[in-house]
């Protein structure tokens, strides 16, 4: 179960670490080609989402790795499910209706929650 967790949670954490770092460090013009919704959301909210993604990625990796506060790992994965449900809503209310990635991230985070409960 431990190996399966790292196979699923590792890439998920890397994805969110990368996406979060982009949202925190890049301007609207550089985010727009990848994230059409950035014009509909205030920039501080985009930065806040990036910070949440970075913290969540840290929550997937550090607790199981160090053994300190292991319940944070399933909590972080659950937070990603909630985040992506909100992302689906944002995509569906705008002109960008591509939600395939969001649905895949929800499924991956759900598997991560399940695997993290067995750590």
C-alpha positions as CSV (number, residue, x, y, z in Angstrom):
1,X,0.0,0.0,0.0
2,X,2.9,2.4,0.8
3,X,4.4,2.0,-2.7
4,X,1.0,2.5,-4.3
5,X,0.6,5.7,-2.3
6,X,3.9,7.1,-3.6
7,X,3.1,6.1,-7.2
8,X,-0.2,8.0,-7.1
9,X,0.6,10.8,-4.6
10,X,4.1,11.7,-6.0
11,X,3.0,12.8,-9.5
12,X,-0.1,14.5,-8.0
13,X,2.0,16.5,-5.6
14,X,4.4,17.4,-8.5
15,X,1.5,18.6,-10.6
16,X,0.2,20.8,-7.9
17,X,3.6,22.1,-6.9
18,X,4.2,23.1,-10.5
19,X,0.7,24.6,-11.1
20,X,0.9,26.4,-7.7
21,X,4.3,27.9,-8.4
22,X,3.1,29.2,-11.8
23,X,0.1,30.8,-10.2
24,X,2.2,32.5,-7.5
25,X,5.0,33.7,-9.8
26,X,3.6,34.4,-13.2
27,X,1.4,37.3,-14.4
28,X,-1.9,37.0,-16.1
29,X,-0.4,37.3,-19.6
30,X,1.8,34.2,-19.0
31,X,-1.0,32.2,-17.3
32,X,-3.7,33.0,-19.9
33,X,-2.6,30.5,-22.6
34,X,-2.8,27.6,-20.0
35,X,-5.6,29.0,-17.8
36,X,-8.3,30.9,-19.7
37,X,-10.2,31.6,-16.4
38,X,-7.5,33.9,-15.0
39,X,-9.2,37.0,-16.4
40,X,-12.4,36.3,-14.6
41,X,-10.7,36.0,-11.2
42,X,-8.9,38.7,-9.2
43,X,-5.1,38.2,-9.3
44,X,-4.9,37.9,-5.4
45,X,-7.3,35.0,-5.7
46,X,-5.1,33.3,-8.3
47,X,-2.1,33.8,-6.1
48,X,-4.0,32.4,-3.1
49,X,-5.0,29.3,-5.1
50,X,-1.4,28.8,-6.0
51,X,-0.3,29.1,-2.4
52,X,-3.0,26.5,-1.4
53,X,-1.8,24.2,-4.1
54,X,1.8,24.4,-2.9
55,X,0.8,23.8,0.7
56,X,-1.4,20.9,-0.4
57,X,1.4,19.3,-2.3
58,X,3.6,19.7,0.8
59,X,0.9,18.0,2.8
60,X,0.9,15.0,0.5
61,X,4.6,14.5,0.8
62,X,6.0,15.6,4.1
63,X,3.7,13.9,6.6
64,X,4.0,10.4,5.2
65,X,7.7,10.9,4.6
66,X,8.6,12.1,8.1
67,X,5.9,10.3,10.0
68,X,4.8,13.5,11.7
69,X,1.1,14.2,11.5
70,X,0.2,11.5,8.9
71,X,-3.5,12.4,8.9
72,X,-2.5,15.5,7.0
73,X,-1.9,13.5,3.9
74,X,-5.6,12.4,3.4
75,X,-6.7,15.9,4.5
76,X,-4.5,17.4,1.7
77,X,-5.9,15.0,-0.9
78,X,-9.4,15.8,0.3
79,X,-8.7,19.5,-0.1
80,X,-7.6,18.9,-3.7
81,X,-10.9,17.2,-4.4
82,X,-12.8,20.2,-3.0
83,X,-10.5,22.5,-5.0
84,X,-11.1,20.7,-8.3
85,X,-14.9,20.6,-7.7
86,X,-14.7,24.4,-7.5
87,X,-12.5,24.4,-10.6
88,X,-15.1,22.4,-12.5
89,X,-17.7,25.0,-11.5
90,X,-15.5,27.9,-12.7
91,X,-14.8,26.1,-16.0
92,X,-18.5,25.4,-16.6
93,X,-19.7,28.9,-15.8
94,X,-17.2,30.4,-18.3
95,X,-16.5,29.9,-22.0
96,X,-13.8,27.3,-21.2
97,X,-15.7,24.0,-20.7
98,X,-12.7,21.7,-20.8
99,X,-13.0,19.8,-17.5
100,X,-11.3,16.5,-18.4
101,X,-8.1,17.3,-16.5
102,X,-10.1,18.4,-13.5
103,X,-12.1,15.2,-13.4
104,X,-8.9,13.2,-13.7
105,X,-7.4,15.2,-10.8
106,X,-10.5,14.5,-8.7
107,X,-10.2,10.8,-9.4
108,X,-6.5,10.8,-8.6
109,X,-7.0,12.7,-5.4
110,X,-9.8,10.3,-4.4
111,X,-7.5,7.3,-4.9
112,X,-4.8,9.2,-2.9
113,X,-7.2,9.7,0.0
114,X,-8.0,6.0,0.0
115,X,-4.3,5.0,-0.1
116,X,-3.4,7.5,2.5
117,X,-5.8,6.0,5.0
118,X,-3.8,2.8,4.9
119,X,-0.4,4.4,5.7
